[in-house]
């Protein structure tokens, strides 16, 4: 799975993450999900399209506002 995020709060405005050890290509084959992640203090809210809504608590304070895509 490939994750690409754009927004405020990460080290850079646009960041990517690969959750596989072997990667043959870095091309997006199919977009699986779009999401918005809002992190205010210790509360993280993730709203994904299609059909995801999560609220979690973290151990550290932070502020992030990110738009992201998940692809395979």
DSSP file (Angstrom, degrees, kcal/mol; ACC not computed):
  #  RESIDUE AA STRUCTURE BP1 BP2  ACC     N-H-->O    O-->H-N    N-H-->O    O-->H-N    TCO  KAPPA ALPHA  PHI   PSI    X-CA   Y-CA   Z-CA
    1    1 A X              0   0    0      0, 0.0    18,-2.6     0, 0.0     2,-0.4   0.000 360.0 360.0 360.0 142.3    0.0    0.0    0.0
    2    2 A X  E     -AB  18  71A   0     69,-2.9    69,-2.4    16,-0.2     2,-0.4  -0.933 360.0-163.5-112.8 136.3    1.1    3.5   -0.8
    3    3 A X  E     -AB  17  70A   0     14,-3.1    14,-2.7    -2,-0.4     2,-0.4  -0.983   6.6-177.3-120.3 129.4    0.2    6.5    1.3
    4    4 A X  E     -AB  16  69A   0     65,-2.0    65,-2.2    -2,-0.4     2,-0.4  -0.997   6.6-177.3-127.0 129.8    0.5   10.1    0.1
    5    5 A X  E     -AB  15  68A   0     10,-3.2    10,-2.8    -2,-0.4     2,-0.4  -0.953   9.9-173.2-128.8 145.6   -0.4   13.0    2.3
    6    6 A X  E     +AB  14  67A   0     61,-2.8    61,-2.9    -2,-0.4     2,-0.3  -0.999  41.7  68.1-135.9 134.2   -0.4   16.8    1.8
    7    7 A X  E    S- B   0  66A   0      6,-2.5     2,-0.4    -2,-0.4     3,-0.3  -0.971  77.4 -44.1 153.8-166.4   -1.0   19.4    4.5
    8    8 A X  E    S+ B   0  65A   0     57,-1.8    57,-2.8    -2,-0.3     3,-0.1  -0.792 100.0  46.5-102.9 138.1    0.3   21.0    7.6
    9    9 A X  S    S+     0   0    0      1,-0.6    -1,-0.2    -2,-0.4    54,-0.1  -0.012  83.7  92.9 126.7 -30.4    1.9   19.2   10.5
   10   10 A X  S    S-     0   0    0      2,-0.3    -1,-0.6    -3,-0.3    55,-0.0  -0.282  93.4 -95.0 -82.0 177.0    4.4   16.8    8.9
   11   11 A X  S    S+     0   0    0     -3,-0.1     2,-0.3    -2,-0.1    -1,-0.1   0.837 110.2  22.0 -62.6 -33.7    8.0   17.5    8.3
   12   12 A X  S    S-     0   0    0      1,-0.1    -2,-0.3    -4,-0.0    -5,-0.1  -0.864  85.0-111.2-129.4 166.5    7.2   18.6    4.7
   13   13 A X  S    S+     0   0    0     -2,-0.3    -6,-2.5     1,-0.2     2,-0.4   0.880 108.1  34.3 -66.4 -37.8    4.1   19.8    3.0
   14   14 A X  E    S+A    6   0A   0     -8,-0.2     2,-0.3    -3,-0.0    -8,-0.2  -0.976  74.3 171.5-119.6 129.8    3.8   16.6    0.9
   15   15 A X  E     -A    5   0A   0    -10,-2.8   -10,-3.2    -2,-0.4     2,-0.3  -0.976  13.3-160.6-136.7 152.4    4.9   13.2    2.3
   16   16 A X  E     -A    4   0A   0     -2,-0.3     2,-0.3   -12,-0.2   -12,-0.2  -0.922   3.2-168.9-129.1 155.8    4.7    9.6    1.1
   17   17 A X  E     -A    3   0A   0    -14,-2.7   -14,-3.1    -2,-0.3     2,-0.5  -0.995   8.7-154.3-146.0 138.2    4.9    6.3    2.9
   18   18 A X  E     -A    2   0A   0     -2,-0.3   -16,-0.2   -16,-0.2     5,-0.0  -0.967   1.4-165.1-116.7 125.8    5.2    2.8    1.5
   19   19 A X        +     0   0    0    -18,-2.6     2,-0.3    -2,-0.5   -17,-0.1  -0.199  64.7  80.2-104.5  40.9    4.0   -0.1    3.7
   20   20 A X        -     0   0    0      1,-0.1     3,-0.1   -19,-0.1    -2,-0.1  -0.987  66.5-145.1-139.6 148.4    5.7   -2.9    1.7
   21   21 A X  S    S+     0   0    0     -2,-0.3     2,-0.6     1,-0.2    -1,-0.1   0.895  90.5  49.8 -81.0 -40.8    9.3   -4.1    1.8
   22   22 A X        +     0   0    0      2,-0.0     2,-0.5     0, 0.0    -1,-0.2  -0.879  67.2 179.6-102.6 123.0    9.6   -5.0   -1.8
   23   23 A X        -     0   0    0     -2,-0.6     3,-0.1     1,-0.1    -5,-0.0  -0.971  13.0-179.7-124.8 117.7    8.4   -2.3   -4.3
   24   24 A X  S    S+     0   0    0     -2,-0.5     2,-0.3     1,-0.3    -1,-0.1   0.873  73.7   2.7 -83.0 -38.7    8.7   -3.0   -8.0
   25   25 A X        -     0   0    0      2,-0.1    -1,-0.3     0, 0.0     0, 0.0  -0.974  56.0-137.0-144.3 156.4    7.3    0.3   -9.1
   26   26 A X        +     0   0    0     -2,-0.3     2,-0.4    -3,-0.1    -3,-0.0  -0.317  63.3 123.6-108.4  48.5    6.1    3.6   -7.6
   27   27 A X        -     0   0    0     45,-0.1     2,-0.7     0, 0.0    -2,-0.1  -0.869  65.8-118.8-108.3 142.5    3.1    3.9   -9.8
   28   28 A X        +     0   0    0     -2,-0.4     3,-0.1     1,-0.2    -2,-0.1  -0.698  33.7 173.4 -79.4 117.2   -0.4    4.3   -8.6
   29   29 A X        -     0   0    0     -2,-0.7     2,-0.3     1,-0.3    -1,-0.2   0.861  68.2  -0.7 -90.8 -42.8   -2.4    1.3   -9.9
   30   30 A X        -     0   0    0      0, 0.0    42,-2.2     0, 0.0     2,-0.5  -0.949  64.4-133.1-152.6 127.3   -5.7    1.9   -8.0
   31   31 A X  E     +C   71   0A   0     -2,-0.3    40,-0.3    40,-0.2     3,-0.1  -0.715  24.2 178.8 -81.2 123.9   -6.8    4.5   -5.5
   32   32 A X  E     -     0   0A   0     38,-3.0     2,-0.3    -2,-0.5    39,-0.2   0.820  58.3  -0.5 -95.0 -37.5   -8.5    2.7   -2.7
   33   33 A X  E     -C   70   0A   0     37,-1.7    37,-2.7     2,-0.0     2,-0.4  -0.998  47.8-148.8-157.0 147.2   -9.4    5.6   -0.3
   34   34 A X  E     +CD  69  49A   0     15,-2.2    15,-3.5    -2,-0.3     2,-0.3  -0.912  30.9 176.5-109.1 146.1   -9.2    9.3    0.2
   35   35 A X  E     -CD  68  48A   0     33,-2.5    33,-2.8    -2,-0.4     2,-0.4  -0.987  28.7-145.9-149.8 160.0   -9.0   10.6    3.8
   36   36 A X  E     -CD  67  47A   0     11,-2.2    11,-2.6    -2,-0.3     2,-0.5  -0.998  17.4-164.5-123.5 128.7   -8.7   13.7    5.9
   37   37 A X  E     -CD  66  46A   0     29,-2.6    29,-2.6    -2,-0.4     2,-0.5  -0.970   5.4-175.3-119.3 122.4   -6.7   13.5    9.2
   38   38 A X  E     -CD  65  45A   0      7,-2.8     7,-3.0    -2,-0.5     2,-0.6  -0.973   0.8-174.2-119.0 121.5   -7.1   16.2   11.8
   39   39 A X  E     +CD  64  44A   0     25,-2.6    25,-2.2    -2,-0.5     2,-0.5  -0.953   7.3 172.2-120.9 110.3   -4.9   16.0   14.9
   40   40 A X  E >   -CD  63  43A   0      3,-2.3     3,-2.2    -2,-0.6     2,-0.4  -0.980  65.2 -45.8-123.1 120.0   -5.6   18.6   17.6
   41   41 A X  E 3  S-C   62   0A   0     21,-1.5    21,-1.3    -2,-0.5    19,-0.1  -0.462 124.4 -22.9  56.5-114.5   -3.7   18.2   20.9
   42   42 A X  E 3  S+     0   0A   0     -2,-0.4    16,-2.5    19,-0.2     2,-0.5   0.360 118.5  93.6-106.1   3.6   -4.1   14.5   21.8
   43   43 A X  E <   -CD  57  40A   0     -3,-2.2    -3,-2.3    14,-0.2     2,-0.5  -0.856  52.7-168.1-104.6 129.5   -7.2   13.8   19.7
   44   44 A X  E     -CD  56  39A   0     12,-2.9    12,-2.5    -2,-0.5     2,-0.5  -0.971   0.5-169.0-118.0 126.4   -6.9   12.4   16.1
   45   45 A X  E     -CD  55  38A   0     -7,-3.0    -7,-2.8    -2,-0.5     2,-0.5  -0.968   2.0-170.1-115.8 125.9  -10.0   12.3   13.8
   46   46 A X  E     -CD  54  37A   0      8,-2.6     8,-2.3    -2,-0.5     2,-0.5  -0.974   3.8-174.4-118.4 124.6   -9.8   10.4   10.6
   47   47 A X  E     -CD  53  36A   0    -11,-2.6   -11,-2.2    -2,-0.5     2,-0.3  -0.967  13.3-173.7-119.1 113.5  -12.6   10.8    8.0
   48   48 A X  E  >  -CD  52  35A   0      4,-2.2     4,-1.6    -2,-0.5     2,-0.5  -0.799  21.5-114.3-112.2 150.7  -12.2    8.5    5.0
   49   49 A X  E  4 S+ D   0  34A   0    -15,-3.5   -15,-2.2    -2,-0.3     2,-0.1  -0.979  98.9  40.1-121.9 115.0  -14.1    8.1    1.8
   50   50 A X  T  4 S-     0   0    0     -2,-0.5    -1,-0.3   -17,-0.2    -2,-0.0   0.304 135.8 -44.9 -92.7 136.7  -15.6    5.6    1.4
   51   51 A X  T  4 S+     0   0    0      1,-0.1     2,-0.4    -3,-0.1    -2,-0.2   0.843  86.3 127.9  55.2  63.7  -17.0    4.9    4.8
   52   52 A X  E  <  + C   0  48A   0     -4,-1.6    -4,-2.2     2,-0.0     2,-0.3  -0.981  18.4 164.1-143.7 137.2  -14.5    5.4    7.5
   53   53 A X  E     + C   0  47A   0     -2,-0.4     2,-0.4    -6,-0.2    -6,-0.2  -0.900  11.5 167.4-149.5 118.8  -14.7    7.5   10.7
   54   54 A X  E     - C   0  46A   0     -8,-2.3    -8,-2.6    -2,-0.3     2,-0.4  -0.991  18.3-167.3-135.7 142.4  -12.2    7.0   13.6
   55   55 A X  E     + C   0  45A   0     -2,-0.4     2,-0.3   -10,-0.2   -10,-0.2  -0.996  20.9 170.0-125.4 124.6  -11.4    9.0   16.7
   56   56 A X  E     - C   0  44A   0    -12,-2.5   -12,-2.9    -2,-0.4     2,-0.4  -0.898  27.5-130.4-131.2 161.5   -8.3    8.0   18.6
   57   57 A X  E     - C   0  43A   0     -2,-0.3     2,-0.2   -14,-0.2   -14,-0.2  -0.912  21.1-162.1-110.9 139.4   -6.2    9.5   21.5
   58   58 A X  E     -     0   0A   0    -16,-2.5   -16,-0.0    -2,-0.4   -14,-0.0  -0.710  26.1-122.1-114.8 168.7   -2.4    9.8   21.3
   59   59 A X  E    S+     0   0A   0     -2,-0.2     2,-0.3     2,-0.1   -17,-0.1   0.588  89.7  54.8 -87.4 -11.7    0.2   10.3   24.0
   60   60 A X  E    S-     0   0A   0    -19,-0.1     2,-0.3   -18,-0.1    -2,-0.2  -0.883  82.2-113.2-125.2 155.7    1.7   13.6   22.7
   61   61 A X  E     +     0   0A   0     -2,-0.3     2,-0.3   -19,-0.1   -19,-0.2  -0.652  48.5 144.4 -84.2 139.2    0.3   17.0   21.8
   62   62 A X  E     - C   0  41A   0    -21,-1.3   -21,-1.5    -2,-0.3     2,-0.4  -0.974  39.6-135.1-161.9 167.7    0.4   18.0   18.1
   63   63 A X  E     + C   0  40A   0     -2,-0.3     2,-0.3   -23,-0.2   -23,-0.2  -0.969  33.1 156.6-134.7 120.7   -1.5   19.9   15.4
   64   64 A X  E     - C   0  39A   0    -25,-2.2   -25,-2.6    -2,-0.4     2,-0.3  -0.995  21.8-174.8-141.2 145.7   -1.9   18.4   11.9
   65   65 A X  E     +BC   8  38A   0    -57,-2.8   -57,-1.8    -2,-0.3     2,-0.4  -0.888  26.3 168.5-138.8 107.1   -4.3   18.9    9.1
   66   66 A X  E     -BC   7  37A   0    -29,-2.6   -29,-2.6    -2,-0.3     2,-0.4  -0.939  29.6-156.3-130.0 142.2   -3.7   16.5    6.2
   67   67 A X  E     +BC   6  36A   0    -61,-2.9   -61,-2.8    -2,-0.4     2,-0.3  -0.932  32.1 173.5-106.3 138.6   -5.4   15.3    3.0
   68   68 A X  E     -BC   5  35A   0    -33,-2.8   -33,-2.5    -2,-0.4     2,-0.3  -0.953  26.7-149.1-146.0 164.1   -4.3   11.8    1.9
   69   69 A X  E     -BC   4  34A   0    -65,-2.2   -65,-2.0    -2,-0.3     2,-0.5  -0.969   9.1-151.4-129.9 150.0   -4.8    9.0   -0.5
   70   70 A X  E     +BC   3  33A   0    -37,-2.7   -38,-3.0    -2,-0.3   -37,-1.7  -0.985  26.2 168.9-118.1 129.5   -4.3    5.3   -0.1
   71   71 A X  E      BC   2  31A   0    -69,-2.4   -69,-2.9    -2,-0.5   -40,-0.2  -0.912 360.0 360.0-137.9 164.6   -3.4    3.3   -3.2
   72   72 A X              0   0    0    -42,-2.2   -41,-0.1    -2,-0.3   -45,-0.1   0.330 360.0 360.0-120.7 360.0   -2.2   -0.1   -4.3
